[in-house]
């Protein structure tokens, strides 16, 4: 993997692979068929971009959204990689440039949308330009039961067979059912080598809260993070518009996004979010799959997501750069009823509906968890060896109490009313409220009438919400949402099992405030702001998203480590050779003021051992330029000769003579060899 490691450092500016990346890169580079399930933000793109540079020919990347493709192409071009995209969003000039680069054999990565595969000419073009690898991003789009289904993804398997090249598929969607569907549709009978990597994103703080004035809760959460890019997910299109307006009234820079908007308006919103720092997008789930912005610092859900996979994927859009990110998910009984009814009223076959209920149950279990949320979340994905310290329940463990009696009273009320009523009427029974509806149905005579006066209405609502969260009760779609018991409730009703509930939920029926986590220390914050301002100037001049210049994590490391030289700057994660050449001096000036000029040849060795060897060789040359006695005719080596020498391993006198020529080898050879041996 030495070649891959060198490219990783020189092109992408990283000292080491993230967990799991190296073995995937090795398999893809070797031409194996690969299916890689990696967490959102786990570095999937690198696992096909790096092999593309190591293999002959062109790597075709099939990606679902134009915005995503264009941003990845820009980022690659900034890193000095020959990449292009053929999309409907191209100008004629851009398309001509891509075709010219393809025909000349210069292009290493070609991004195309799956819809382009429908054109018969596409296969002929790909065969002619020497495609050697197909990479499929967001491979779960092949799943016909997923909400991201793209029909044209079904053509990829045939393309692989037509071209006779290996295929590498990548996704963050984790469940076994979707994995099996991807393998069947993309690889057919040739089972790929599968990589299933840990789903933990330790930099993301997890938090849930019961709805208690949800608009205020979202506004407070955003206010504590003003100036940071964030996403608020909503369950309806109308709510995205009203909540975005409320955020703007509160002084935030916010816009809405949903599938009912005009295509051009959606593109403008996507473009603004990619390029602007500190912008909030309030969106439905239509927003996100193509968003590759690494410095999203927070994600909030104003409504409960539809499943634990959806939740995982949506929060995974935060903190892709590895820097701290935070989440908040609000939920209430109305959310649970809505999600249940959407499943029950859908067109999926019964076994699919059962699986969707199970996914929702897993999310509700996470929402009502009594202990560490990260352990609960990752246990669903099959991981048991989990440490946390980064969720609201680890920050402040909740008080719990034996809720068996309260739950049994609620279940009894449901049972004695033939499972025909919703929570509002059932709570009236428990509180002993003599309403007209109560008298009409004769419920004032029930043994459970008035037995729950130890709690008020809001507290009983919290009990019923937790019962839904533990899947003890469900709304019945055939009875207009009336609550019915599940089999899981029977042992509690029969006094064969007990249950613990959250005391804080019952006592307060409210939410917890999620603490703000600073990106850097108070001491480093002014420098980080100055570095961001410099980044923004470069991004606006180049008309690219800010993170294409450097992402937040790279700037945070600069602010914390405060590199004083070009060599030290080159060792900052994310500073590759091309970016060092383009931006190094400008960012170093922000940190240290005036920067000493450096020869371009020496700059290429920055951050590497060869750089310091080059400096030592230069010192030796200066000492011996007029010979040992200082009286000979001046003699020196070219900068390229010194650079080649600095990178030599196991050099000897004969090698030096061949590289430098007789006269220079005679004057400098022995001293140069001493330097190389000490460095070796």
N, C-alpha and C positions, 0 to 999 in steps of 0.2 A: 504493500500500500504506500510505498515511499513516493511514487509518482502522484498519487491522489493527495497525499499530505502536502506535497510541494504546491500543487495547484490550489489546495484549500487555503494555504497561507498567502501565496502570491496573488491569486485572482480575487478570492473572497475575503481575505484578511483575517482568517480565523486560525488560531494556534492548534485547535483540536476539534475532532468531531463531537457532536452531541451524542448521548447514549443511543446506540442502535444504528447510527448513520453509517459507520465504517463498513459493517458487514453487508448492508444493503448496497452501498456504492460498489463494493467488490463484486457482488453477484450481478448487478446490472452491467457493470463494465465488462464482465466476463461473458456477457451475452445470454444469461439465463432468463427465462420467463419468471417474473417476480410479482407477487402481490404483497404490498406493504401497508399494514394498518398502523398508523402513527397518530399520536394526538395532534389536534389542531395547534399549530405553532411549534410543532416538534421538528421542523426542518425538512419537510417532505421534498420541497422544490430542489434543494441541493442534491438529493439522492438521484435525480435524473439529470440535473444541469452539469454536475461534475463528471459523470460517466460520458456525457455527450462530448466533453472536451478530450476525453481519453480514447474515444473510439474514432475510427475512420468514418467519413461520410457524415450525413445529416441525421440528427435526432428530431423526429416529429413529435411535438407535444400537443395533445388534444385536450383542450380546456374549455369549460362551459361558458365563460363570460368574457366579452371583449375587453371590459375594463381591467379584468385580472390579467389577461394576456398582455395588454399594452404596458401595464405597470411592470410586469416581470421582464418584458423586453427592454424597457428603459433602464431598469436596474442592472440587467446584464450588460447592456451597452456602456453604462457608466463604469462597470468593472472591466471593460475592455474586451468583452466577449462578442463575437459576431452572431447576433440573433435578430430575428425578424418575425413579423406576424402577417398572415393573410386573413384579413377580416373585412366585414362589410363597412367597418368604420374607417378603413384606409382611404387616403387621398390617392388619386391615380399615380402621383409621383412616388408615394410610399410603396405602392404595389409594384411599380416598375423597378424601384431600388431592390426590393426583395427578390424579384425574378432575376435581376441582373446578378445579384450576389449568389443566388442558387446556381445559375448557369455557369458562373465563374468558379464554383466550388469553394467560395469563401465562407458561406453560412454554416454554422455548427448547430444552431437550434432554430427550428421553424415551428411557430405556434399557429395552430388552425382551430377553428370552431368545429364541433361535430357536424353541424349542418352542412358544412362544405363537402363532407364525404358523400352527400347525396348527389353531387355533381359528378358525372362519369369522368370528366377531365381530371379530377383530383387524383384518382388512382394512377392514371397515366403519368401525371406530373411527378408524383412521389416515386414512381418506379424509375423515371428517367434521371432524377437528380441524385440517385444513390442513397436512399434512406437506409440506415443501418439499425435503427432502433425506434420503437414507438413508445412514448410515455403517455399515460392517461392520468390526468389530474382529476380529482373529485370522482373517482370511479364508481361511487355509490349511485351516480346519476343513471346507471344502467338498470337499477332496481325499479321494476314497474309499480311497486307498492310504496315507494318513497316519495316524499313531497317534492324532491328535486329531480324526478324522473325526466330524462331527455330521450325521446324516441330514437334520435340519430346515434346515440351511444350504442344501440344494438347493431350498428353497421361495423363497429370497430373490430369485432372478431373476424369478420370476413376480410377486412383490410389486412389484418395480421397474416392470414393465410395467403392472400394474394401476393403480398410483398415478400413473404417467407423470412421475416425478421423477428427478433425477440420483442416481447412486449413487457413493459413494467407498469403496473397499475397502483395508484396511491389513493388512499382515502382515510378519513378520521372516523368514519362510521363503523362501529365496533361489533354490532351483534352478529351472531353466527349465521342467522338467516340471510342477511345482506351479503356476507362474505361468500356463502355458497352460491348466491345468485350471480355475483361478480365473476366467480370462477367459471360457472356454467356458460355465461353469455360471452365472456371475453376470451377464455382459454379453451373451451370445449373439452375434448378428451385429454389434452395435455396439461395436467395439473401443474400449476406454477410452484416455485419455491415461495412459501409464505413466511412473512415476518410479522409477528404480532408484538408490538412493543408497549411498554408501560404507558398508562394513560394519565399518570400524575402530572399536573402542571403546578409545581410547588410555589411558583411566583404569584398564582392567582388566589386571592382571598375569597372564600365562599361565605355568603350570608343569606339568610331568609328572614322574612318578617311577615306576620299576619297583617292584612290590610286594615289600616286605621287612619282614614284620611289619606288615601293613596297618592293623590296629587301632591299634597304637602310632603309626604314621605319622599317622593321622587325629587321634588324641588329642593328639599333639604340635602338629599344625597348629592345632587349635582352642585349645589352651592358650596359644599365642603370641598369640591374638586374643581373649582372654577379655573379655567385656563387649560384643562386637560381634555383631550379628545375622548368622547364617550358615545355609547349607543344605548338608547332606551327602546326596548321591544314592547309593543302593545298588541293586544288581541284583535283590535278592529282598526279599520282605516280612519274612521272618524276620530278615534282617540289620538292617533298620531298627530292629527292637525291641531286639535285643541291643546294637547300637552306641549307640542312644540311652541305654540303661541304663548302658553303660560310661562315656559322657560325664557322666551324672549322678553316677556314683560318683567321677568325677574332679573334681567340684565345679562342673560346668557346668549351666546351665539348659537342658535339652534334652527334646524329645518326639519321638515317631515319627509317621509318616503313611504310609498306603498304602491301596490300593483295597479291601482286605478289611475295613476298619474300618466300624463303623456310621456312617451318614450324619451323625448328630448329633455323634459323636466327631470326625469329620473337620471339621465346622463349628467345633467348639470349638478344634481345633488351628489352623485357619486364622485364627480370630478372635484367638487369643492371639498368633500370630506377627505379625499386622498391628499389634497394639497394644503389645506388650511390646518394650522395648529389650533387646538382648543375648541373645535367645532363639535356640537352634539347633533346626532341624527336620531330622530324619534321615528321608529319604523315598524312595519310588520315584518314577518319572517321573509318577505320578498327581498329584503336587504340583507346582504351578508355573505352569501356563498362566494361571490367574486371579489370580496374585499380582502386585500392582502396588505392592509396598513398595519405595520408592526407595532406602532406606538399608541394603540388604543389603550387608554389607561383604566377604563371602567366600562362595565356593561350592567345595565339594570333592566329587570323585567317588571313592567307595570302590571302585567297579568301572568298567570301561571303558564309555562310552556306546555306543549301537548304531550311530551314524553321525556324520559330521562336522557335519551339520546339527543333529542332536540336541545334540551337544556345544556348538555355537555358541549355540543357543537356551537351553540350561540355564545356561551360564556368564553369558549375557546378563542373567540375573535379578539379577546383582550390579551395584552401582554405578550404578543408573539415575539417580541425582541428579548424576552427573558427578564425584563425589569418588572418591578412590582405592579400588580394590577388588582382591581377590586370589583366585586360583583354584589348585587342586591336583587333578590327575587321576592316580589310581593305575591301573596296568595290569600284566597278567602273561599268560603263555601260556594259562592256564585261561580268562581273559576272552576271548581271541581265539578259542579253540576254541568257547566257548559262543556267541559272536556269529555265528560261521560256521555252526554247526549250526542256530541259530534261523532264519537265512536259508534254508538248504538244506531244512529240514523245514517251512517255511511253506507256505501255500496259494497264494501269489502265482504268476502265470504266469512262465515261464522268463526272459523279458526283464526282468521286474520284479526277479527274484532277481539277475540279472546287475548291474542298476543298484544294488541294495542292497549287493552285494559291492564295487562300485566306491566307494560312499560309505564303507563300512567301511575299504577300503584307504586312502582319503584321510585318515581319522582315524589309522590306524596309521602312515602316513607322517608325520603331525604328531607322534605320540608318539615316533617314532624319529628325528625330525629331527636333523640335525647342526649346523644353523645356525638363525638367528632363527625362532622359532615363529610370530610374527605375520606375517612374510612368507610362510611356508608356508601358514598358515590363509587369509590374504586372497588369495593366488594362486589358491586353489581357487574363490573367489568372483569371480575375474576382475580383481582389483586387483593392479597390479604396482609402482606408485609408493608404496612403504610405508617409513616409518621406524619404529623401535621404541624400544629402550632400556627396555622394560618386559616382559621375559620371562626365564625362568631361563637360557636359552642366551645371551642378550645380557649378563645379569648376570655369568655365568661361562662362557665358551665351553668346550664339552667337548673333551677330548682324543680324537682319532680315530687309528685305525691301519689299515693294509692288512689287512683280514680275509679276503682272497680264499682263502688256503690253508685256514683254519679252515672257511669255508663250503663249500669244495670237498670237504673230508673229510666233513662232515655230509651233503652231497648224495650223495656216493658211498655212504655207509652206507644212505641211503634207497633208492638205486637198486639196490644189491646185495641188499637184502631185499625186493625187489619191491613197495615202497611199501605194506607191510602192517603196519607197527609205529608206535607212538607215540614221543614224545621220550624217555621213560624207558628203553626198551629200546635205542634208538639210541645214547643216551649211554653205556649199559653196554658196547656194542660199541666205541665210541671209547675208553673208558677201559680196555678189556681185562678186564672182570669176568666170570669164568667162573661164571655162574649155571646152575641147572637148565634154565631156559628157553633159555639160550644154547646149552647142549649139545643140548637136545631138537631145536632147529632147525638145528643144525650151524653156528652162526654163529661159533664159535671159530676156524674155518678161513678165515674171510673175510680178504681182504687188508687191510681197514680195521680189523680187530680189534686194539685197543690202539694205534692210530696217533694218538690224541688225548690222551696223558698230560700234555701241557704245560698243560692246564687241569683244574680239579677239576669236580665235578658242578654246583655252583652257577654256575660260569663258563660251562660248556657250555649250561646252561639259559638264560643270558643271550644266548648266541650264537643258540640256536634261537628265542628270543623276537624277537630283532632280524631273523632271517630271516623270521619270520611278519610282522613289521612292514613289511618291504620286499616282502611278497607273493611271496617265493621259494618258500614251502611253504604248504600249506593242509591242514587236517584233512579227511579224506574221510568224509562222513556214511554212505556205504554200507559202509565198513569200520570202523565204530565209532570214528572219530576218528583212524585211522592217517594219518600224514603223507604227502602226495604233492607232487611238484614241480609248479611252474607253468612256463609257457613262459618266464617272465622268468628262471628259474634256468639254463636251458640254456646261454646264452653263458658263464656263470661256470664251469659244469661242464666245458665244452669248452675252457676257457682262452682264450676270445675276449673276455672282459671281466673287470674286477676290481670289488671292492666295499670301501668303508670302513665300519668299525664303530666304535661308541663304546668307547673304551678304559676309561673309568671304570666302565661297566656290566660289562665283563668282569672288571676288577680287583677291584671292590668288590661287584658283583652287589647293589648297594643303592641307596638313594635319597639325594637331596640335600635339605638343609633349605631351605625357602623363607623368605627374609628377611621380617621384619615391617616394614611401612611405616606410620609414624605418620600419623594423620589431620591433626594439626597439630603445630607445634613444641612442645617441652617447656614453653616459656614460656607458650604459649596454651592448653595442655591444661586447667589449672584453670578458666579462663573457659568453655571449651567444655563442661565437665562441669556448671558452674552453669547455663548456657543450656539444656542438655538436661534438667536437673532442673525448670526452669521450664516447659519444653515438656511434660514428662511430667505436671505438675500440671494444666495446661490440658487435655491430652488425656484424662486420667482423669475430670476434671470433666465434659467434654463427651461422654465414652464414644466417642471416635473414635481411630483410630490416631495415633501421635505425629506422623508425617510430614504429616498433614492440617493440623496447626498450622503447622509449618515443617519442611522436610526437612533432612537432615544438611548438605547443601552450603550451604544458607542460614546455618545456625548456624556452620559452619566459617568462612564469610566474615565473619560478625559477630565471631567470636573473633579473627580475623586483622586485620581493619580497625578494630575497636573504635570504631564510630560514636559521636560525642559528642552529636549533635543528632537531632531527628526527621527533618530534611532528609537528613542523612547516612544514617540508618537506612533511609529510603525508597529510597535508591539501592542498597541491598543486593539482589542478585538473589533473586527469590522473595517479596519484600515488596510485595504489591499494596496498593491503596488500602484495601480492606476489612480486610485483615489488619493494616495499619498502625493503622487505627482501633480494632480489637479488642485487639490485643496489643502495639502499639508501645511504649507507656509502660512496660509490665511488663518487656519485654526490655531496653529502654534503661536501666531502673533497675538491672538485673543488671550492666550494663556500666559505668555512670557514677555510680550512686547516685541521688541526688535528681534528678528531671526537672522542668524548668520547665513550667507549664501552657501549652497552646497552644489558641487559639480553633479550634473545629471547622471553620469555613470556611477558615482558614489551613492546617489539617492536610490538607485535601483537595488543596492545592497543593504538599504536601511533596515534596521531591526534584526539583521542576521549576523551570525558570527563573522561571515566574510566581510562585513562592513568594518568591524574593528581591526581585522587583519589588513584590510586595504589601508586604513589610517596608519598602522604601524609600518607598512611597506613604504608609504609616502614619507614618513619621518626618516626612515633609513635612507631613502633616495635623496632627501634633502641634505643629509649628513655627508653622503658620499658623492654628491653631484660633481665635485671637482677632485674626486679621488681621496684616498685616505690622508694625504698630505695637504690637500686643499689647493693644489697648484696645477691640476690637470685641466684639459679642455672640458667645459660643462657638458654633461650627458644626462639624459633622463628617459624614462619609459613613458609611453602614452597611457592615458587613463584606462583605455580598454585593455591594454596589456596587464596593468596592475589589477584590474577587476578579474580577469581570467586567472591570474596568479593567485589572488585571494581566495578563489573558489576551488583551487586544486587540492586534492588529497594524495598523500604519499608522493610528493614531488621529489625529484632528485636532480643532480647537476645537469644530466642529459636533457631532461624535460625543460629545465630553465633555458638552456642554450637554444633549444628548438623554438621556444616561445619568444625569447628576447633577442636572439642573435648573439654572435660571438662577443662583440665589444661590451654590450650591456651585461651579459652573463659574467664576463670577466670582472667587471667593476662591482656589480651588485650581488652576484650569485650566492656567495657564501653567507652574506648578511641576510639576504632574503630567505635562504633555506633555514637559518636559525629561527626567524620569525614564524615560518610555516610549521617547523617542528614543534615549537612551543604552543602554537594554536591547535595542532593536530591531536 
